[in-house]
Amino acid sequence: MRGRRIGTAALAAASVLGASACGIATAEEDSVADKDQLVIGVNKDQPGVGARTPGGGYEGFDIDIAREVAKRLGVTGGNVTFKEVTSGTRQQMIKNGDVDLVVASYSITPDRKAEVTFAGPYYIAHQDVLVRGDSPIRNVRELKDRNLCKVEGSVSYERVTKEKGVAAKLVPATGYADCLDKLTKGTVDAVSTDDLILAGLAAQAAKSGGAQGGTPKIVNAPISDENYGIGMRLGDADGCATVNKAITDMYQDGTAQGLLRKWFAPVGLKYTTTVPQFEGCE
């Protein structure tokens, strides 16, 4: 086991006391700050963000972020293992101990913070809408009575139907790759989620060609901020602080900006390059 990092011991002690008061079992060896090996939950169906490659590996912005964070925690090469998660499974997989970290376009919300601890955010995305190239839809309000893709476990469709009160017709999908397939085939009229995911889907559709109604486009009418966090076991304040330092260093040395350019500059997405305001490691 690697030694504990200087400057985090006091925070770890406070975490132990706080966790005990809340009835959460916390052991030093459970912190991601001290692991020699890391299992990281990632998406497999979000081109440009987190996607499975034909060779069986993973690629995308989140995958590169995960590798960089792991490296800055002292874990590299074969000691880093990726495991597939979905919007519906990632929370429980953290709680079960199936994964140590989740880097999977995982928006920080109050409800989720009650079940897992989040480092970050490492990026602030914005929920937008993806439609076919010939679609007249210009904003979320125009999704009324339209078929909207619904990915179970995601909060994106609820922001449209509940928070914005738009009476869209929900069409279930297994993930965002399925949403893209339904969009290009005309089964749904729109996909609404984070702009990084939508940009990756649009790029994938452009490469594939043959989309009904033309290559999908983002309407560029964002409706919310999506704070992408790195999820870990509830109460791991030491791990959270260590991961936050890794994220800060990535922005300070230009690594994060380079990854954003790598994955999203080619599709014309306007992305933010400043370090986000962290949520804190409660």
Protein Blocks (a to p, Z undefined) as FASTA:
>chain_A
ZZddehilmmmmmmmmmmmmnopacdfklpmklpcbdcddddfklghiaccdfkopacdj
klmmmmmmmmmnopahjlbccddddfklmmmmmmnopafbdcehiacdfklmmmbccehj
fbdcdddddddfklcbfbfklmgoiacdddehiaklmmmmmmnopacdddddfbfklmmm
mmmnopambdcddfklmmmmmmmmmmngoiehiaaddehiafbdcdddddddehilmlmm
mmmmmmmmmmmnommmmmmmmmmmmnopacdfbdcddebjZZ
